[in-house]
Amino acid sequence: MKQILIISGKGGTGKTSLTAAITRLYDDIVVADCDVDAPDLHILLKPDIKERSVFKGGKLADIDPEKCTECGKCTEVCQFGAITEDFTVKKFSCEGCGVCVWNCPFDAITMYQKESGEYYISEIENGIMLHALLNPGEENSGKLVTGVKQKALTFAEKRNVEFMLIDGPPGIGCPVISSLSGVDLAVIVTEPTKSGIHDLERVLKAANHFGVQSKVVINKSDLNPENTEKIKGYLDKEDIEVLAEIPFSSRFIEALKQAKTIVDFTPDGIESQCIREIKSKLDKLI
């Protein structure tokens, strides 16, 4: 069983639209949405949530008023101003570092794990979807991404599917690194803009660093033919295959307005033909 990750160095390239469209072309598939900070794959795949579970991420300090003598040592050592004048902890200021615990002479402070988000196990029309949502302002998104992938792998092995499809987060930060871990192929979606080229180079370096093979999809390829040729020239030097060039189409926008994938909205259109071309090449790689 192979893991295929679809990522982009920046947001807005069409990564999730592509993931959802490819997903719809399979009879049985396990898909994971690892963009836990701002997930939106569910809008297109319309999952039916069957199971929820709590994600516990970082830690928070808690002061026991019965043990606290209000000596002030904790306020002296806290670098985040998380302890109030009446010796309670401000949850949104506490970084969970534990310095107050180590320095309290009366053992009045303890650390506890806080609820930082939720996991979801859902059914979609043609398979299983694993996804999650991190609470606003919370950290440890990389840890939550790892949890989503682990749950997805369990279902993929049970269902004996050929591969697991992962919709990764944008950028190159911690969630992307967690998404790249253990995958067999990264499909990078880019666009022919200066920022698109810059971020493509960054995310390719990240994938190379972790030894992950990469392929590229150039979306909106006809908007700037000159930049598209620059991308192709760069990828040719790096010996990286372009899986497809998808032309700009307002039908993608119309499909999104109706919360449909492009292959459901216009199954015979050139856009859907490009998606099928990508699927065919992925099938051969497997």
C-alpha positions as CSV (number, residue, x, y, z in Angstrom):
1,M,0.0,0.0,0.0
2,K,1.4,3.4,-1.1
3,Q,0.9,6.8,0.4
4,I,0.5,9.7,-2.0
5,L,0.6,13.2,-0.6
6,I,-0.7,16.2,-2.5
7,I,0.9,19.4,-1.3
8,S,1.8,23.0,-2.5
9,G,4.3,25.5,-1.2
10,K,1.5,28.1,-0.8
11,G,-2.2,28.3,-0.5
12,G,-4.6,28.8,-3.3
13,T,-3.0,26.7,-6.0
14,G,-5.9,24.3,-6.3
15,K,-4.4,21.5,-4.2
16,T,-7.6,20.5,-2.4
17,S,-9.7,20.7,-5.6
18,L,-7.3,18.3,-7.2
19,T,-7.3,15.9,-4.3
20,A,-11.1,15.8,-4.1
21,A,-11.3,15.2,-7.9
22,I,-8.8,12.4,-7.9
23,T,-10.6,10.8,-4.9
24,R,-13.9,10.7,-6.8
25,L,-12.3,8.6,-9.6
26,Y,-11.8,5.6,-7.4
27,D,-14.2,2.9,-6.4
28,D,-12.7,2.4,-3.0
29,I,-10.2,4.8,-1.4
30,V,-9.0,6.0,2.0
31,V,-8.3,9.8,2.0
32,A,-6.8,11.9,4.8
33,D,-7.2,15.7,5.1
34,C,-4.0,16.8,6.9
35,D,-4.7,20.5,6.6
36,V,-5.9,20.5,10.2
37,D,-5.6,24.3,10.7
38,A,-8.1,25.1,7.9
39,P,-9.6,21.9,6.5
40,D,-11.9,22.2,3.5
41,L,-11.8,18.9,1.7
42,H,-15.0,18.0,3.5
43,I,-16.8,20.7,1.6
44,L,-16.3,18.7,-1.7
45,L,-16.4,15.1,-0.4
46,K,-19.3,15.7,2.0
47,P,-18.2,13.1,4.6
48,D,-20.7,11.5,7.0
49,I,-19.0,11.6,10.4
50,K,-19.2,8.3,12.2
51,E,-16.8,8.8,15.0
52,R,-15.3,11.8,16.9
53,S,-12.4,11.8,19.3
54,V,-10.6,14.5,21.3
55,F,-7.1,15.6,20.4
56,K,-5.0,16.6,23.4
57,G,-2.1,18.7,22.3
58,G,-0.1,21.0,24.5
59,K,-0.1,21.4,28.3
60,L,-1.3,24.1,30.6
61,A,-0.4,25.1,34.1
62,D,-3.0,24.9,36.9
63,I,-2.6,26.4,40.4
64,D,-4.1,24.7,43.4
65,P,-5.5,27.5,45.6
66,E,-5.3,25.3,48.7
67,K,-1.5,24.8,48.3
68,C,-0.7,28.2,46.9
69,T,0.8,30.7,49.5
70,E,0.9,33.5,46.9
71,C,4.7,33.8,47.4
72,G,5.0,35.2,43.9
73,K,7.8,33.0,42.6
74,C,5.7,31.8,39.7
75,T,5.1,35.3,38.5
76,E,8.8,36.1,38.7
77,V,9.8,33.2,36.4
78,C,6.9,33.2,33.9
79,Q,8.1,34.9,30.8
80,F,4.7,35.1,29.2
81,G,2.7,37.0,31.8
82,A,0.4,34.0,32.1
83,I,-0.2,34.3,35.9
84,T,-2.7,36.9,37.2
85,E,-2.4,39.0,40.3
86,D,-4.8,36.7,42.1
87,F,-2.6,33.7,41.1
88,T,-4.7,32.1,38.4
89,V,-3.5,31.0,35.0
90,K,-4.5,32.8,31.9
91,K,-5.1,29.9,29.5
92,F,-4.4,31.9,26.3
93,S,-1.1,33.2,27.6
94,C,0.3,30.0,29.1
95,E,2.8,28.3,26.8
96,G,3.0,25.1,28.8
97,C,6.7,25.4,29.4
98,G,6.5,24.2,33.0
99,V,9.0,26.7,34.5
100,C,6.4,27.7,37.1
101,V,6.0,24.1,38.2
102,W,9.8,23.6,38.6
103,N,10.2,26.8,40.6
104,C,7.1,26.6,42.9
105,P,8.5,25.9,46.4
106,F,5.1,24.5,47.6
107,D,4.2,22.1,44.7
108,A,1.1,24.1,44.2
109,I,1.3,24.0,40.4
110,T,0.7,21.1,38.1
111,M,0.6,20.6,34.3
112,Y,-2.4,19.0,32.5
113,Q,-3.0,18.3,28.8
114,K,-5.6,20.5,27.3
115,E,-8.2,19.6,24.6
116,S,-6.9,21.2,21.4
117,G,-9.1,19.8,18.7
118,E,-11.0,16.8,17.3
119,Y,-10.4,13.8,15.0
120,Y,-13.1,12.5,12.7
121,I,-13.6,9.2,11.1
122,S,-16.1,9.6,8.2
123,E,-17.7,7.7,5.3
124,I,-17.7,9.2,1.9
125,E,-19.5,7.9,-1.2
126,N,-16.6,5.8,-2.3
127,G,-14.6,5.1,0.8
128,I,-13.3,6.4,4.1
129,M,-12.1,9.9,5.1
130,L,-10.0,10.8,8.1
131,H,-9.9,14.4,9.0
132,A,-9.5,16.7,12.0
133,L,-9.9,20.3,13.2
134,L,-7.4,22.1,15.5
135,N,-9.0,24.6,17.8
136,P,-8.3,28.3,17.0
137,G,-4.9,29.5,18.3
138,E,-3.8,26.0,19.4
139,E,-0.4,24.5,18.7
140,N,0.9,21.0,17.9
141,S,-0.7,20.9,14.5
142,G,2.1,18.6,13.4
143,K,1.2,16.1,16.1
144,L,-2.5,16.2,15.0
145,V,-1.4,15.6,11.4
146,T,0.5,12.5,12.5
147,G,-2.5,11.3,14.4
148,V,-4.7,11.7,11.3
149,K,-2.2,9.8,9.1
150,Q,-1.9,7.0,11.6
151,K,-5.7,6.5,11.8
152,A,-5.9,6.6,8.0
153,L,-3.2,4.0,7.6
154,T,-5.1,1.7,9.9
155,F,-8.2,1.9,7.7
156,A,-6.1,1.6,4.5
157,E,-4.6,-1.6,5.6
158,K,-7.9,-3.0,6.8
159,R,-9.6,-2.2,3.5
160,N,-6.5,-3.4,1.5
161,V,-6.6,-0.4,-0.8
162,E,-3.8,0.1,-3.3
163,F,-2.9,3.6,-2.0
164,M,-3.9,6.2,0.5
165,L,-4.4,9.8,-0.7
166,I,-3.4,12.6,1.6
167,D,-4.4,16.3,1.2
168,G,-1.5,18.1,2.8
169,P,-1.3,21.5,4.3
170,P,0.2,24.5,2.4
171,G,3.6,25.9,3.1
172,I,6.7,24.1,4.4
173,G,6.2,24.2,8.2
174,C,5.7,21.6,10.9
175,P,2.4,20.2,9.5
176,V,3.9,19.7,6.1
177,I,6.9,17.9,7.5
178,S,4.6,15.6,9.4
179,S,2.6,15.0,6.2
180,L,5.8,14.1,4.3
181,S,6.9,11.6,6.9
182,G,6.7,8.0,5.5
183,V,5.0,8.9,2.1
184,D,5.9,7.3,-1.1
185,L,5.2,10.2,-3.5
186,A,4.6,13.9,-3.2
187,V,2.5,15.5,-5.9
188,I,3.2,19.2,-5.8
189,V,0.6,21.6,-7.2
190,T,2.0,24.9,-8.4
191,E,1.0,27.9,-10.6
192,P,2.9,30.1,-13.0
193,T,3.4,33.1,-10.7
194,K,6.6,34.4,-9.1
195,S,5.4,33.3,-5.7
196,G,4.3,30.0,-7.1
197,I,7.7,29.3,-8.5
198,H,9.5,30.4,-5.3
199,D,7.3,28.2,-3.1
200,L,7.6,25.2,-5.5
201,E,11.4,25.4,-5.1
202,R,11.0,25.5,-1.3
203,V,8.6,22.6,-1.0
204,L,10.7,20.5,-3.4
205,K,13.7,21.1,-1.2
206,A,11.7,19.9,1.8
207,A,10.6,16.8,0.0
208,N,14.1,16.1,-1.1
209,H,15.4,16.5,2.4
210,F,13.2,13.7,3.6
211,G,13.9,11.5,0.6
212,V,10.4,11.7,-0.9
213,Q,10.1,11.4,-4.6
214,S,8.2,14.3,-6.2
215,K,6.0,14.9,-9.3
216,V,4.5,18.3,-10.2
217,V,1.1,19.5,-11.5
218,I,1.1,23.0,-13.1
219,N,-2.4,24.5,-12.5
220,K,-3.7,27.5,-14.4
221,S,-0.8,26.8,-16.8
222,D,-2.0,29.1,-19.6
223,L,-2.2,32.2,-17.5
224,N,1.5,33.0,-17.9
225,P,3.1,30.8,-20.5
226,E,6.5,32.3,-19.9
227,N,6.5,31.3,-16.2
228,T,5.1,27.9,-17.1
229,E,8.1,27.4,-19.4
230,K,10.4,28.6,-16.6
231,I,8.9,26.0,-14.2
232,K,9.2,23.2,-16.8
233,G,12.8,24.2,-17.5
234,Y,13.6,24.1,-13.8
235,L,11.9,20.7,-13.3
236,D,13.7,19.3,-16.3
237,K,17.1,20.2,-14.8
238,E,16.0,18.6,-11.5
239,D,14.7,15.5,-13.5
240,I,11.2,15.9,-12.0
241,E,8.2,14.8,-14.1
242,V,5.3,17.2,-14.8
243,L,2.2,15.0,-14.4
244,A,-0.2,17.5,-16.1
245,E,-0.7,21.1,-17.1
246,I,-4.2,22.1,-16.2
247,P,-5.4,25.3,-18.0
248,F,-7.3,28.0,-16.2
249,S,-11.0,27.4,-16.2
250,S,-13.9,29.3,-14.6
251,R,-15.7,26.0,-14.4
252,F,-13.5,25.2,-11.4
253,I,-15.1,28.2,-9.7
254,E,-18.6,27.3,-10.7
255,A,-18.0,23.7,-9.4
256,L,-16.8,25.1,-6.1
257,K,-19.9,27.3,-5.8
258,Q,-22.0,24.2,-6.0
259,A,-19.7,22.3,-3.6
260,K,-18.8,19.8,-6.4
261,T,-15.6,18.3,-7.6
262,I,-14.7,19.3,-11.2
263,V,-15.1,15.6,-12.4
264,D,-18.7,15.7,-11.0
265,F,-19.5,19.1,-12.4
266,T,-18.1,18.6,-15.9
267,P,-17.2,15.0,-16.4
268,D,-16.4,15.4,-20.1
269,G,-14.6,18.7,-19.9
270,I,-10.9,19.2,-20.6
271,E,-10.3,19.9,-16.9
272,S,-11.6,16.4,-16.0
273,Q,-9.6,14.9,-18.8
274,C,-6.5,16.4,-17.1
275,I,-7.5,14.9,-13.7
276,R,-8.0,11.5,-15.3
277,E,-4.5,11.8,-17.0
278,I,-3.1,12.4,-13.5
279,K,-4.9,9.4,-12.0
280,S,-3.7,7.2,-14.9
281,K,-0.1,8.2,-14.3
282,L,-0.5,7.6,-10.5
283,D,-1.9,4.2,-11.2
284,K,1.1,3.2,-13.2
285,L,3.4,4.4,-10.4
286,I,1.7,2.1,-8.0
